[in-house]
Amino acid sequence: MNHLPKPIVIDTYQKVAFNPKFAVNPNKFNPKQDCFDMDNHHQKAIIWNEETGYIKFFDFTIPKFKRTLLWQLDLPICYAKLCPNHQWVWLIERNHQHKITILLYDYQGNLLASQSVDDDYGWAEFLITKLPENNAIMLMFAYGQDGCFDYLVKWTDDKLQIQKPLDDDLSFLFCFDNNQKAVLLNFYDNFIHITSYPDFKILHTYWFDDKMYYGGLEKITNTLWLFSDGANFRYYVFNAQTRQIEKEIIIKDYEPQLNDDDEIHSKISAMTYDNGKLYFCYWGEWWGVAEFDVSHLV
């Protein structure tokens, strides 16, 4: 890391009170606390509470931010994800310690399909990742230090089909190269596989530096990705062709500093990229947004 080229310094950005990536209704909707997902194109949002379990489905009027409740489920929902392409919502209902139900609803509140699934270890946490196929998702069962397991869930012929295409502790991140390749993460052993898609045959493996702690990886372009070092809250450009971490991205006035433990930490607690913009957070106190020209990366 001592030989990285000169960093990319973001010196022009706007501070706001909430994540500007979402069209957030500032009235009684706190994205710092609520579990939520949004579909800006169709002006829809879902909010759920993991303690009480219910989910509410809202309609947003932009830019007036008027909120209308469309429908809600009084079920123990522990995770949810909108699928704008088909105007669906995927839901995970917690039945008990070792059983969940996968639910698929349309935006009007009609149940399309459901499937009961065993939670073998018990009390899993969940993550839903969209796949290039519009009728499919990857559902992760996460058990902390006990590992994680990804399942492919597909809606076909009005039924949910579930299979396990990945080895234990491998998680699907995203597809690239016209959806012909995929990135799989092993969080526990700190490496990623670059594979073919959809058969997940391993093409390359990249091991992260031992001093880094995986905090996130997402596409900026097909070959240039944003890597987040969760140990030090630092952010880098990863080159998928050379399989090297390249320039660091830093925010002016919030540059990484040496702390009392002689470690270099950033004051920026999160960073993400979307459609030519960088979004970043200062410990939940404020969010920033900046234009990000990918020509900086070459």
Steps between C-alpha positions, in 0.01 A plus 500: 500500500801731536547515124149607396493786249374845590143472638185635344393794717129589501508871577155605375200342667167580660407412858144393581327355805402169337627263233445689172510173305138451603203730452440508872186635663636708789164481681518222763732289285847465645730301267762491775272280711232337286550182298395613155528462124386739229402500135552857382379428146155386614507726808447213742660417834485222757585535868512216749577464868705198598380516860125503437523334158245696298565651158340812353487584129495870415442712193705818468411817314820664384608774566221580748590197713142419584467148628201273446475153654407246231495179702675326785564151635476421869745214474841446664696630200877499550611611151350641181614608154326683216531372143409799280525315165194290579362724777537222756609491861691204646443442872646270765256404776642357822279209612719381785868439578551235233239589238436791264260563213605672177214718374459668162243780467421741221485875559123483544528266798407176325686188616662334197684215668633373833736225607595375846875446550705352785737727690743226599717689750219720627440874521678581175530852371421551133610687192326498161708582191339545159619286211505587128198272453201711596320207661788396729689611809787372711396459864775491763459331837762661727604352835783725612810299583315177412507585130256593225312320223359635172188357336369574152127573513313512170132555425402268215155368401343679799728312741817579689795278416793497743848358448847545649744582216796619711731336750462582869623848601494630142269795439388646168586870461423605141532418131707687242628470143149489352394258775744239377710518819428521871680596819475271803625595846640287778471742789662266752819430302518850345498418128282533192449261210442638152289233326306437185125552521258331544701180560740662756818337368802666665715710265715696747539541875613815677612504866466829684789646699512356854490854638170567323156392610235454232238774526348493153566460127286644223524590133601841374567370150528145366865479600536765772331443835471683831657307787429601862750412770273450800788489749623853431205655313707564191385467140688384192462431130543130424605406144334172402732452201826530690341382827673781685381765742588836347419860595351593834191725500500759777268786596659844545504614865432139609824340393622183679697583813731315736311404818617422854567138402735608220243395239387717211121539513254705297214698651275386214305197624344392168538563128307375200483574126199528274458639148785751496471609863673415826293487818676497834413530868661662803405263783128541440512874572482609137524366147693644209456473126756581231530466126749228416663498158630149424774653284675564836558128518710454187 
